[in-house]
Amino acid sequence: MPPDSSRPYKPANPYPFARTRRTPPTDLTDAEGQVDMRRLRKYRLDRVRAELKRNDFAGILLFDPINIRYATGSRNMAVWTLHNAGRYAFVPTEGPVVLFEFHGCAHLSEGLESIAEIRPAKAWYFYAAGPLVEKRAAQWAAEIADLVQAHGGGNKRLALDHCDLAGARALQKLGIDAHEGEGVMEFARRIKSPDEIALMGVSIAVCETGMARMRDALEPGITENQLWAKLHETNIAMGGEWIETRLLASGGRTNPWFAESSDRIIRPGELVSFDTDLIGPYGYCADLSRTYFCGPGKPTPKQRELYALAWEQIHFNIDVLKPGLTSKELVECSFQLPASCLENRYCVVYHGVGLADEYPQIVYLEDLESGGYDGLVEPGMTLCVESYIGEVGGDEGVKLEQQVLVTETGCELLTSFPFEETLMAREI
């Protein structure tokens, strides 16, 4: 049953899950010693093909750079190609994988055994094609249709993760039966291999290093942007790639949540809350949240009360997490927020994480009918456990988040960054 919100939730161990916490590789060299990259690529490609076969698709055409990377191991200009369809990949259920690469970039993926052929991409998005979108899309579709014909064995059911209207129409004219393919990739990506967990550990280690540098730099007079830059700098310097959001706020900007980092000067006595959403080395996501107190001085009773409630929610929800539960069953037994914080609740209680935030999204019970869906918690999933505590009309709010691996019997904590001792309202 959910806890009584008037009484603190106390795990038996004051440092819960320490016995099951993994020690991640601390740098890229350590990771490369633990991970067989060929085995990693084979595992991921095999999972994609298993989903294609399960859904009776001839193959899938991938535009999303995160999906391309998962299926092939190839990366190139990921953020730019999120909004410019300048490269794509054809993955048949059976047959050779073809990568269509941006102009002059074929050499970037040479040597990847997961890719049989590299061809120049046909750019038909408006920035590249202008008024010739329809003509270029028809040329593009003809090449894709030929691949489906060659490797589909008569099956013309093609999944696509993203495709603009001109491309979808062009494929339809050629007799290709196009289907939504994002679910194929999300289901493939949901179960992580030991190699993936090791690489995720590298991203977490990089992220936690950046978080420590942020903590060291926090003092009155620094701006939110200057503090946020410490995380970016660390990630890039240690081989990471990008950060998905700008979620750092201080003082009154922490309530309600989702204010983006700004040039606001942080003042003494304020809370500073942030959510990392960091894509680190090898493309894996470290999605952690913490709230710091900017000294000098001591936190107020209200600040400590908010922090303790967020801490209790996180640890209670980790404790009830186990495989075999449906999303609905999980949220039914999860921590219940007090009425004063319910309206300002975070958008999810748990969510999947891998190369980015991934399936599943597990929302509060109050949101299940309007914005949720049911699913199954399975061993091998990596999940983030979320909390945002901010009272409606309150002065500040607290954001906390942990990253875990679902095991056969429960879960293992993947993150180890400490909580803010000065904000603990009660002895725990």
HELIX and SHEET records of a PDB file:
HELIX    1   1 ALA A   18  THR A   20  5                                   3    
HELIX    2   2 LEU A   28  GLN A   34  1                                   7    
HELIX    3   3 MET A   37  ARG A   54  1                                  18    
HELIX    4   4 PRO A   65  THR A   72  1                                   8    
HELIX    5   5 ALA A   78  THR A   81  1                                   4    
HELIX    6   6 ALA A  106  SER A  109  5                                   4    
HELIX    7   7 PHE A  126  ALA A  129  1                                   4    
HELIX    8   8 GLY A  130  LEU A  132  5                                   3    
HELIX    9   9 VAL A  133  HIS A  151  1                                  19    
HELIX   10  10 LEU A  165  LYS A  173  1                                   9    
HELIX   11  11 GLU A  182  ARG A  189  1                                   8    
HELIX   12  12 PRO A  194  ALA A  217  1                                  24    
HELIX   13  13 GLU A  224  ALA A  237  1                                  14    
HELIX   14  14 GLY A  251  THR A  254  5                                   4    
HELIX   15  15 PRO A  281  GLY A  283  5                                   3    
HELIX   16  16 PRO A  301  ASP A  319  1                                  19    
HELIX   17  17 SER A  327  GLU A  332  1                                   6    
HELIX   18  18 ALA A  339  LEU A  342  1                                   4    
HELIX   19  19 LEU A  365  ASP A  367  5                                   3    
HELIX   20  20 LEU A  368  GLY A  371  1                                   4    
HELIX   21  21 GLU A  421  LEU A  423  5                                   3    
SHEET    1   A 6 GLU A 117  PRO A 120  0                                        
SHEET    2   A 6 VAL A  98  GLU A 101  1                                        
SHEET    3   A 6 TYR A  88  PRO A  92 -1                                        
SHEET    4   A 6 GLY A  59  LEU A  62 -1                                        
SHEET    5   A 6 ARG A 157  LEU A 160  1                                        
SHEET    6   A 6 ASP A 177  GLU A 180  1                                        
SHEET    1   B 3 TRP A 242  ILE A 243  0                                        
SHEET    2   B 3 LEU A 278  ILE A 279 -1                                        
SHEET    3   B 3 CYS A 285  ALA A 286 -1                                        
SHEET    1   C 3 LEU A 248  SER A 250  0                                        
SHEET    2   C 3 LEU A 271  ASP A 275 -1                                        
SHEET    3   C 3 SER A 289  PHE A 293 -1                                        
SHEET    1   D 5 ASP A 357  ILE A 362  0                                        
SHEET    2   D 5 TYR A 350  VAL A 353 -1                                        
SHEET    3   D 5 THR A 382  ILE A 389 -1                                        
SHEET    4   D 5 VAL A 398  VAL A 406 -1                                        
SHEET    5   D 5 CYS A 411  LEU A 413 -1                                        
END                                                                             
